[in-house]
Amino acid sequence: MKKELHIFLTALTFFTRIPAPKWAIHDPSFLKKSTRYFSLIGIIVGSIGALIFLGTNLLLPKEISILISMVATIYTTGAFHEDGFADVCDGFGGGWTKEKILFIMKDSRLGTYGTIGLLMLLALKFSTLLHIKTSLLPLIILTGHSTSRFIATTLIYTHPYVRDTNDSKAKPAAKQMSFISLAINAIIAVIPLFFLQNPFIFIVLVPMYISKMFLASKFKKWIGGQTGDCAGAVQQLSEVVFYITILIFYTHGYLFN
């Protein structure tokens, strides 16, 4: 049990800016296993976003509260997954061979494709959340973060890690995942869905997984698998797809009264 706590703390410090206690053990082998708590990290990050929205919305308009909530979650993760999404946009937008795509994705500079992709992604996220009922938003934000991270873990489970270099900081986390770790992520991820109090809400996982399959097909075709940036891109896209699906349900009276 103590070992699992240290693995969780490893996940917390790797996927967020939240510091671990000084007594936490940081063993390199823990990083590989830390992905089993990816969905739990999503609940933590989503909870921060939800609480920030609730607090700021007491004093500020909904639009500003949503933006501050988004800033809070981005700051909490250090834009970890947004950076991955932007790198994928740059790599697959500007590269025409596996080697070139991987080289561009590794470049820390932000290109045109990454800039446009990230701006459109954040604009979609903001505008979609803006049109969802205010009372639902905190739970929707939390659930979006947890479920999208589960979807990202399915990419790690189904597709091999393709980067050959050993200096990628995400390699231990993105290289391999066991079925047990995938199952743990699934169980943790769906817990918030139950609070939406409708068994049909689980339908949202279908379009989210389809978005993963879409990106995964591109990854498989061009680079033969996935990298940490690819997993980040899947997380970001499936999160937005979650919000869009919820908005469709809400606007047309499905699942929500």
Helices and strands as residue ranges (DSSP letters): H 2-15, H 28-33, G 34-37, H 38-56, H 62-77, H 80-94, H 98-106, H 112-130, G 134-136, H 137-158, H 171-174, H 179-194, G 199-204, H 205-223, H 228-251
